[in-house]
Amino acid sequence: MYYKAIGLMSGSSLDGLDIVFAGFQEQGGKWSYEFLEAACYPFGDELKNQLQDAVHLNALDYQLLHTSFGHYIGEKVNHFIKEKKLEYQIALIASHGHTTFHHPEKKMTAQLGDGAAIAATTLLPVVTDLRAMDVALGGQGAPIVPIGEKYLLNEYEYFLNLGGIANISVNQTPYVAFDICPANRVLNLLAQEVGKEYDEDGKMAASGNVHQDLLERLNGFDYYKKSFPKSLANDFGTALIYPTIVAANIPVEDALSTYCEHIAQQIAASIETGIKKSSFKAGGKLLATGGGAFNSFLVEKLKEKLRRLQIEVVVPEAKLVNYKEALIMAFIGVLRWRQEHNVLSSVTGASQDSIGGALWVGQPV
């Protein structure tokens, strides 16, 4: 079977809406994919601020934003379809939405972007709420990307996503994945202190110095002592990590350098701990994607630390770096359409694998 689907991703770094149109081929239980079209539509300042501050809204205003963001997503998809001349080619849309509240310990997760609004605007079948079923089954609801890595990118031993949050997947049986630490969300907040959206190529970080006292405080957070499965809410970075860095009152370049060191140390420590416990195998290739994979300073730090573990860091073509998560959202939607498991309990800690996602039909079948 061959499926053409759109995947949508709005990450915690608030860069914008990633849209991928991809084809997926299934033959004898083996999957392959191809990128057909892709685009990123940056959020305007007003929307970015609304999404960033959504957790502070009252219930009515939160629901109104949920609805309006859904219509916004639908309109962007319609624009994408028209721009790329894709009319009558899309079978399905799968939207991750923008995560606001994430409390798996209370069996609750929430993403903005109403699926009914997307379906009504596009008149196409839409799958949303991709994490909810797993959380209801006692799982972390994250990461959910490993299902796509397992079936679409099986030649790597490790997968690292350097997005707003850095998370890692380990390609083994049982499959393991977890959130490591905040990444781009904090780095971007620091860069914005000097009027830049982000630290291009990690140039500012490269010109700074590591502050050991701050690094020790960052490494001391209790989350890093927990074993997997585990996941992070966005506010761990914004409400805990970022204020800790600001309180150190050091130059932005030093803050960026120190935080890149922190990210690299936590990634390496997570892998090394797994290897020492014989949970992970030593050596192999690690695929690095997400916006942080373009941060040359961070990637070089990571390569240095993983070299002693005989792990090679691979940064793929730009399209896969930028759009891997949106690609896999489309794949998760296809699996939901086929009523097949699309979230792995070995990753999330749920009581069982699940078929995640609410299906909204945009027009009569």
C-alpha positions in Angstrom: 0.0 0.0 0.0 1.1 3.5 -0.8 -0.1 6.5 1.3 0.3 10.3 0.7 -0.1 12.2 3.9 0.7 15.6 5.5 2.4 15.8 8.8 2.4 19.0 11.0 4.7 19.8 13.8 4.7 22.9 16.2 7.7 22.4 18.4 8.5 23.8 21.8 11.2 26.1 20.3 8.3 28.1 18.7 10.1 28.5 15.4 6.9 28.0 13.4 4.7 25.4 11.8 6.5 22.6 9.9 4.6 20.9 7.1 5.7 17.8 5.3 3.9 16.1 2.4 5.3 12.6 2.2 4.7 9.2 0.6 4.8 6.0 2.6 5.1 2.5 1.0 4.3 -0.7 2.9 5.4 -4.0 1.5 5.5 -7.2 3.5 5.6 -5.3 6.8 8.5 -3.2 5.7 8.1 0.6 5.3 9.8 3.1 3.1 9.2 6.9 2.7 9.9 9.8 0.4 9.8 13.5 1.0 7.4 15.0 -1.6 7.2 18.6 -0.4 8.0 20.5 2.8 7.8 24.0 4.2 8.1 25.9 7.5 5.8 28.9 8.1 7.2 31.1 10.9 4.9 32.2 13.6 4.3 36.0 13.9 5.2 37.7 17.1 1.6 37.9 18.3 0.9 34.2 17.8 4.3 33.2 19.3 3.5 35.2 22.4 0.0 33.7 22.7 1.4 30.1 22.4 4.2 30.9 24.9 1.8 32.3 27.4 -1.1 29.9 26.9 -0.5 28.1 30.2 -1.4 31.3 32.1 -4.8 31.8 30.3 -8.2 31.2 32.0 -10.2 28.2 30.8 -12.3 30.1 28.3 -9.4 32.0 26.7 -7.4 28.8 26.5 -10.2 27.0 24.6 -10.6 30.0 22.3 -6.9 29.9 21.5 -7.2 26.1 21.0 -9.9 26.7 18.4 -8.3 29.7 16.7 -4.9 27.9 16.4 -6.7 25.0 14.8 -8.2 27.3 12.2 -4.8 28.9 11.7 -3.2 25.5 11.1 -5.9 24.6 8.6 -5.4 27.8 6.7 -1.6 27.2 6.6 -2.2 23.7 5.2 -4.6 25.1 2.6 -1.9 27.7 1.6 0.7 24.9 1.4 -1.5 22.8 -0.8 -2.2 25.7 -3.1 1.4 26.8 -3.2 2.7 23.3 -3.9 -0.2 22.5 -6.3 -1.2 19.4 -4.3 -5.0 19.6 -4.7 -6.7 16.2 -4.5 -3.4 14.4 -3.6 -3.6 14.3 0.2 -5.3 11.3 1.9 -4.7 12.4 5.5 -3.4 15.1 7.8 -1.7 14.4 11.1 -1.1 17.3 13.5 1.0 17.2 16.6 -0.3 20.5 17.9 1.5 22.8 20.3 2.1 21.2 23.7 1.1 23.3 26.7 0.3 21.2 29.8 2.1 17.8 30.1 1.5 16.0 33.4 1.8 12.3 32.7 2.0 11.6 36.5 -1.6 12.8 36.6 -2.5 11.0 33.3 -2.9 14.4 31.5 -1.4 16.0 28.4 -2.7 18.9 26.3 -1.8 20.2 22.8 -3.3 23.4 21.3 -4.7 23.1 17.7 -8.3 21.9 17.5 -8.6 18.9 15.2 -12.2 19.7 14.3 -11.1 23.2 13.2 -8.3 21.8 11.0 -10.7 19.3 9.4 -13.4 21.9 8.9 -10.9 24.3 7.3 -9.2 21.8 5.0 -12.1 19.4 4.4 -9.7 16.5 4.8 -9.4 13.7 7.4 -7.3 14.9 10.4 -5.6 13.0 13.2 -4.8 14.9 16.4 -4.2 14.3 20.1 -1.4 11.8 19.3 -0.1 11.5 22.9 -3.4 11.3 24.8 -4.1 7.5 24.6 -0.6 6.6 25.8 -0.9 9.0 28.8 -4.3 7.6 29.6 -2.6 4.1 29.7 -0.1 5.3 32.3 2.6 6.3 29.8 4.7 9.4 29.6 3.1 10.3 26.2 6.7 11.0 25.0 8.6 10.6 23.0 6.3 9.4 20.2 8.7 9.8 17.3 10.5 6.5 17.9 7.8 4.5 16.0 8.9 6.3 12.8 12.6 5.9 13.6 12.1 2.2 14.1 10.2 1.6 10.8 11.7 4.3 8.5 15.3 4.9 9.7 16.4 1.6 11.0 20.1 1.8 10.0 21.1 3.9 13.0 21.7 2.7 16.6 20.8 6.1 18.2 18.5 8.9 17.3 18.9 12.4 18.8 16.5 15.2 18.3 17.9 18.6 19.2 14.7 20.5 19.2 13.2 22.7 21.9 13.8 19.7 24.1 16.6 17.2 23.4 15.4 13.6 23.3 17.0 10.3 22.4 15.9 7.0 21.0 17.8 3.7 21.2 17.2 1.3 18.4 17.1 -2.0 20.2 14.6 -4.6 21.6 12.8 -3.4 23.6 12.9 0.1 22.0 13.9 2.8 24.5 13.5 6.6 24.2 13.2 9.6 26.6 13.6 13.3 27.0 17.1 14.4 28.1 17.1 18.1 28.7 15.8 21.4 27.4 17.8 22.5 24.3 16.9 25.1 21.7 14.1 26.6 23.8 16.7 27.8 26.3 19.4 28.6 23.8 17.0 30.7 21.8 15.9 32.6 24.9 19.5 33.4 25.7 20.2 34.6 22.1 17.1 36.8 22.2 18.6 38.7 25.1 20.9 40.4 22.6 18.3 40.8 19.8 18.9 37.5 17.9 16.3 34.8 17.2 19.0 32.1 17.7 22.7 31.6 17.9 23.6 30.9 14.3 26.1 28.0 14.0 26.7 28.4 17.7 29.1 31.4 17.0 28.3 33.3 20.1 28.6 30.1 22.2 32.0 29.4 20.6 33.2 32.9 21.7 32.2 32.4 25.3 33.6 30.5 28.3 32.1 27.7 30.4 31.2 28.8 34.0 31.8 25.7 36.2 29.6 26.9 39.1 26.6 27.4 36.8 27.3 24.1 35.0 27.3 22.3 38.3 24.0 23.9 39.3 22.4 23.0 36.0 23.6 19.4 36.2 22.2 19.1 39.7 18.5 19.2 38.8 16.7 16.1 40.1 15.3 15.2 36.7 18.8 14.1 35.5 18.9 11.5 38.3 15.7 9.8 37.2 15.8 6.7 35.1 13.8 6.3 31.9 11.0 6.3 30.8 10.7 10.0 31.5 9.6 13.1 29.8 9.8 16.9 30.2 7.2 19.6 30.0 8.3 22.9 28.2 8.2 24.8 31.5 11.2 22.8 32.9 13.3 24.9 30.6 11.5 28.2 30.8 10.6 28.2 34.5 13.6 26.4 36.0 16.6 26.2 33.7 16.5 29.6 32.1 16.0 31.6 35.4 19.0 29.6 36.9 21.2 30.8 34.0 19.9 34.4 34.2 20.6 34.5 38.0 24.2 33.7 37.3 24.5 37.2 35.8 27.2 36.3 33.2 27.7 37.5 29.6 25.3 35.9 27.0 28.2 34.3 25.2 29.3 32.6 28.4 25.8 31.5 29.2 25.4 30.0 25.7 28.7 28.2 26.0 27.9 26.8 29.4 24.5 25.6 28.3 25.9 23.9 25.2 28.3 22.1 27.5 25.4 21.1 29.7 23.4 19.7 26.8 26.4 17.7 25.5 27.2 16.4 29.0 23.7 15.3 29.7 23.4 13.5 26.3 26.7 11.7 26.8 25.9 10.9 30.4 22.5 9.4 29.4 24.1 7.1 26.8 27.1 6.2 29.0 24.8 5.3 31.9 22.8 3.1 29.7 25.9 1.3 28.4 27.3 0.8 31.9 24.0 -0.8 32.9 24.1 -3.0 29.8 20.8 -1.3 28.8 22.4 0.1 25.6 25.0 -1.3 23.3 28.3 0.5 22.9 29.4 2.0 19.6 27.4 2.6 16.4 26.0 5.7 14.6 23.8 8.4 16.1 21.5 10.4 13.8 21.3 14.0 15.0 18.3 16.1 13.7 16.3 19.1 14.8 17.4 22.7 14.7 20.2 22.2 17.1 21.9 19.9 14.6 22.8 23.1 12.7 24.6 24.5 15.8 28.2 23.5 14.9 29.6 24.4 18.3 27.1 22.1 20.1 27.6 19.3 17.6 31.4 19.4 17.9 31.1 19.2 21.7 28.8 16.2 21.4 31.2 14.5 18.9 34.1 14.9 21.4 32.1 13.4 24.2 30.7 10.5 22.2 33.9 9.6 20.5 35.2 7.9 23.6 32.0 5.7 23.5 32.8 4.8 19.9 29.6 6.5 18.7 29.7 8.4 15.5 27.5 11.5 15.2 25.8 11.8 11.8 24.1 15.0 10.7 22.0 14.1 7.6 20.7 16.3 4.8 19.0 19.5 5.8 15.5 18.3 4.9 15.7 15.4 7.3 17.3 17.6 10.0 14.5 20.2 9.7 11.5 18.0 9.0 12.0 14.6 10.6 9.4 15.1 13.3 6.8 16.4 10.9 7.6 13.4 8.6 7.0 11.0 11.4 3.8 12.8 12.5 2.5 12.0 9.0 3.6 8.3 9.4 1.9 8.1 12.8 -1.3 9.4 11.2 -1.1 6.7 8.5 -0.7 4.0 11.2 -3.7 5.5 13.0 -5.7 5.3 9.8 -4.7 1.7 9.4 -5.7 1.1 13.1 -2.2 -0.2 13.9 -0.1 0.6 17.0 1.7 3.9 16.6 3.0 4.5 20.1 5.5 2.1 21.8 4.9 1.3 25.4 8.6 0.2 25.8 9.4 3.9 25.2 6.8 5.6 27.3 6.2 3.2 30.1 2.5 2.7 29.3 0.7 -0.5 30.2 0.5 -1.5 26.5 1.3 -0.3 22.9 -1.5 1.9 21.7 -3.3 3.3 18.6 -3.1 7.0 19.4 -5.0 9.8 17.9 -8.4 11.3 17.5 -9.8 11.1 13.9 -11.7 14.1 12.5 -13.4 13.6 9.2 -13.5 16.8 7.2 -16.1 15.7 4.7 -18.5 12.8 4.1 -16.6 9.6 3.1 
